[in-house]
Amino acid sequence: MCGRYASDIPPDLMRRIFRSGNPLSNIPARYNVAPTQEAPVIRRNPETGERSLDLLHWGLIPHWAKDPAVGAKLINARAESLSERPAFRDAFRRRRCLVPATAFYEWRRGTKPKQPFAVHRRDGAPLAFAGLWENWKMPEGQWLRSFTIVTVPANELLALLHDRMPAILDQADHALWLGDQASEAERLLALLRPYPAELLETYPVKPAVNSVRNEGASLLERLVL
C-alpha cells in the first residue's frame, strides 16, 4: 500500500515535468504527506485537454457517498479491482490523475517500534503515482475534490517490506493514463505493474516519520542502523 509519502518537487519543475499550465505556485514542500491531508495532483480537463496542478484531499470520496469519512478508508485502490469496485469504477473510466512524489515510506514488518524506510528512484527523478480523483458535493453546496493512489503487487525489492506498492508511471505513459487519447480499460490496466526494482532504492529513515505531526527535510535523511 502507500500510506505516507514526501513531495518536495519545486512547482516550476513539477509543471515542466507534468506539462501543467496553471500557475499554482504556493505549494509547500512536504515530507510526511498523510491521508486526509491535501496534496498536489495532476489532472486533465476533458473539454480543453489542458492539465492542471491542484491540491486535492487524500482519500477518495465517491460522488454517491453519504459521509465523507469514507475517504479515510479509500486512500489506496488496488489495480486488480479498479474496473469492478463501485467506489473506483467510474473514476477509473473518467477521472484518472497523477500524484507527484519525491519518495514514499514503507515499514519493515515485525519490528518494534516499526522501522520506516524511504523508497525513491535511484536517479533522483520525481515519481508519478497513478491515481483516481472524484468530486463530492458537500451539504453546503461546495465541491470537495479527493484522490486515491493506485497500488500493485510489490516488486522483489519492496516485497521485503510490504506486499503492495504504488503504481509508478514513466513519463511516456502520463498522456495515456490522463486520457489524452481514448483507450480501452485493458490498455490502461497494462500500465499498472510493479516498477522495476533496479530503478528504485530503499533506505532506513528516522522513526520520527511514524507520527503525522512531524515534518521537515530531515525525515528523508538516511539512518545508519
C-alpha positions as CSV (number, residue, x, y, z in Angstrom):
1,M,0.0,0.0,0.0
2,C,1.0,3.6,0.1
3,G,0.1,5.4,3.4
4,R,2.7,8.1,3.6
5,Y,5.0,9.9,1.1
6,A,7.1,13.0,0.5
7,S,6.6,15.6,-2.2
8,D,9.1,18.5,-2.3
9,I,9.3,19.0,-6.1
10,P,9.5,22.7,-6.9
11,P,6.3,23.9,-8.6
12,D,8.2,25.1,-11.7
13,L,9.8,21.7,-12.1
14,M,6.5,20.0,-11.4
15,R,4.8,22.0,-14.1
16,R,7.6,21.3,-16.6
17,I,7.7,17.5,-16.0
18,F,3.9,17.1,-15.9
19,R,3.1,19.8,-18.5
20,S,0.7,21.6,-16.2
21,G,-0.3,25.0,-17.4
22,N,-1.9,26.6,-14.4
23,P,0.1,29.0,-12.2
24,L,-0.3,27.2,-8.8
25,S,3.0,28.2,-7.2
26,N,2.3,28.3,-3.4
27,I,2.7,24.5,-2.8
28,P,4.9,24.0,0.2
29,A,7.5,21.2,0.3
30,R,6.1,18.2,2.2
31,Y,8.0,15.3,3.7
32,N,5.2,13.5,5.5
33,V,2.1,13.7,3.5
34,A,-0.7,11.6,5.2
35,P,-4.2,10.5,4.4
36,T,-7.0,13.2,4.8
37,Q,-4.5,15.9,4.0
38,E,-4.3,18.0,0.9
39,A,-1.6,17.2,-1.7
40,P,-0.8,18.2,-5.3
41,V,-2.4,16.2,-8.1
42,I,-2.1,16.5,-11.9
43,R,-5.5,16.3,-13.7
44,R,-6.6,16.7,-17.3
45,N,-9.6,18.8,-18.4
46,P,-11.5,16.6,-20.9
47,E,-13.0,19.7,-22.6
48,T,-9.8,21.7,-23.2
49,G,-7.2,18.9,-23.0
50,E,-5.1,21.1,-20.6
51,R,-3.5,19.7,-17.5
52,S,-3.9,21.4,-14.1
53,L,-1.9,21.1,-10.9
54,D,-4.3,21.3,-7.9
55,L,-4.5,20.5,-4.2
56,L,-6.9,17.6,-3.5
57,H,-7.9,15.7,-0.4
58,W,-6.2,12.4,0.0
59,G,-8.8,9.7,0.5
60,L,-11.3,9.2,-2.3
61,I,-14.9,10.2,-1.6
62,P,-17.2,8.6,-4.2
63,H,-19.8,11.1,-5.6
64,W,-22.6,8.9,-4.2
65,A,-21.1,8.7,-0.6
66,K,-23.4,10.0,2.2
67,D,-20.5,10.5,4.6
68,P,-17.1,12.0,3.6
69,A,-15.4,9.9,6.3
70,V,-15.4,7.0,3.9
71,G,-12.5,8.7,2.2
72,A,-10.2,7.7,5.1
73,K,-10.7,4.0,4.1
74,L,-10.1,4.7,0.4
75,I,-6.6,6.1,0.3
76,N,-5.5,3.3,-2.0
77,A,-7.1,1.5,-4.8
78,R,-6.0,-2.0,-5.9
79,A,-5.2,-2.1,-9.6
80,E,-6.8,-5.5,-9.9
81,S,-10.3,-4.3,-9.0
82,L,-10.4,-0.8,-10.5
83,S,-12.9,-1.7,-13.2
84,E,-15.2,-3.7,-10.8
85,R,-15.3,-2.0,-7.4
86,P,-18.1,0.6,-7.2
87,A,-16.0,3.1,-5.3
88,F,-13.4,3.3,-8.1
89,R,-15.2,2.1,-11.3
90,D,-16.5,5.4,-12.6
91,A,-13.3,7.4,-11.6
92,F,-11.2,4.8,-13.4
93,R,-13.2,5.4,-16.6
94,R,-13.3,9.2,-16.4
95,R,-11.2,10.7,-13.7
96,R,-7.6,9.4,-13.7
97,C,-4.8,11.6,-12.3
98,L,-1.1,11.6,-11.4
99,V,0.2,12.1,-7.9
100,P,3.8,13.6,-7.9
101,A,6.2,12.5,-5.2
102,T,9.8,12.5,-4.2
103,A,9.7,9.3,-2.2
104,F,7.3,7.1,-0.3
105,Y,7.6,5.4,3.0
106,E,7.1,1.8,4.0
107,W,7.6,0.0,7.2
108,R,9.5,-3.2,7.9
109,R,7.2,-5.9,9.2
110,G,7.9,-7.5,12.6
111,T,10.0,-4.7,14.2
112,K,9.1,-2.7,17.4
113,P,8.9,0.2,17.1
114,K,8.2,-0.1,13.4
115,Q,11.2,0.8,11.3
116,P,10.4,3.1,8.4
117,F,12.2,3.0,5.0
118,A,12.1,5.6,2.3
119,V,11.8,4.5,-1.3
120,H,12.9,6.7,-4.2
121,R,14.2,6.5,-7.7
122,R,18.0,5.8,-7.9
123,D,18.4,8.7,-10.4
124,G,16.7,11.1,-8.1
125,A,13.9,11.9,-10.6
126,P,10.4,12.6,-9.3
127,L,7.9,9.7,-9.0
128,A,4.4,9.8,-10.6
129,F,1.9,7.6,-8.9
130,A,-1.2,6.5,-10.9
131,G,-4.3,8.0,-9.1
132,L,-8.0,8.5,-9.4
133,W,-10.0,11.5,-8.4
134,E,-13.6,12.4,-7.5
135,N,-16.0,15.2,-6.9
136,W,-18.2,15.1,-3.8
137,K,-20.8,17.8,-3.1
138,M,-20.9,19.0,0.5
139,P,-24.3,19.7,2.2
140,E,-23.4,23.4,1.9
141,G,-23.2,23.1,-1.8
142,Q,-19.4,23.3,-2.2
143,W,-17.4,20.7,-4.0
144,L,-14.7,18.6,-2.3
145,R,-12.2,17.0,-4.7
146,S,-10.4,13.9,-3.5
147,F,-8.0,11.3,-4.8
148,T,-6.6,7.8,-4.2
149,I,-3.3,6.2,-5.1
150,V,-3.5,3.0,-7.2
151,T,-1.4,0.1,-5.8
152,V,0.0,-3.0,-7.4
153,P,1.8,-6.1,-6.1
154,A,5.3,-5.2,-4.7
155,N,8.4,-5.9,-6.8
156,E,11.2,-8.0,-5.3
157,L,12.8,-5.1,-3.6
158,L,9.6,-3.8,-1.9
159,A,8.4,-7.3,-1.0
160,L,10.9,-7.3,1.8
161,L,8.8,-4.5,3.4
162,H,5.2,-5.0,2.2
163,D,3.2,-7.0,-0.4
164,R,1.9,-3.9,-2.2
165,M,3.5,-0.7,-3.7
166,P,2.1,2.3,-5.5
167,A,1.7,2.1,-9.3
168,I,4.5,4.3,-10.7
169,L,4.2,5.5,-14.2
170,D,7.0,6.6,-16.6
171,Q,6.7,10.0,-18.2
172,A,6.0,8.3,-21.6
173,D,2.8,6.8,-20.1
174,H,1.5,10.0,-18.5
175,A,-0.6,11.1,-21.5
176,L,-2.3,7.7,-21.9
177,W,-3.2,7.5,-18.2
178,L,-4.5,11.0,-18.1
179,G,-6.7,10.4,-21.2
180,D,-5.0,12.4,-23.9
181,Q,-6.4,9.8,-26.2
182,A,-9.3,7.3,-25.8
183,S,-8.1,4.0,-24.5
184,E,-9.7,0.7,-23.6
185,A,-9.5,-0.5,-20.0
186,E,-7.2,-3.3,-20.9
187,R,-4.6,-0.9,-22.2
188,L,-4.8,1.3,-19.1
189,L,-4.6,-1.7,-16.8
190,A,-1.4,-2.8,-18.6
191,L,0.3,0.3,-17.3
192,L,-0.3,-0.8,-13.7
193,R,2.5,-3.1,-12.9
194,P,5.3,-3.4,-10.3
195,Y,8.0,-0.8,-11.1
196,P,11.4,-2.3,-11.9
197,A,13.3,-3.0,-8.7
198,E,16.6,-1.9,-10.2
199,L,15.4,1.6,-10.7
200,L,14.4,2.1,-7.0
201,E,16.4,2.3,-3.8
202,T,15.2,1.8,-0.2
203,Y,17.0,3.0,2.9
204,P,16.0,3.4,6.6
205,V,14.9,6.7,8.0
206,K,14.3,8.1,11.4
207,P,11.2,6.8,13.3
208,A,10.0,10.4,13.5
209,V,8.2,9.8,10.3
210,N,5.9,7.5,12.2
211,S,4.0,10.5,13.5
212,V,2.0,12.6,11.1
213,R,2.7,15.6,13.4
214,N,6.4,15.5,12.3
215,E,7.5,17.4,9.2
216,G,10.8,18.6,7.5
217,A,13.5,17.5,5.2
218,S,15.3,15.6,8.0
219,L,12.6,12.9,7.7
220,L,14.2,11.8,4.4
221,E,17.7,11.6,5.8
222,R,19.4,8.2,5.7
223,L,19.6,6.4,9.0
224,V,22.5,4.2,9.8
225,L,21.3,1.1,11.6
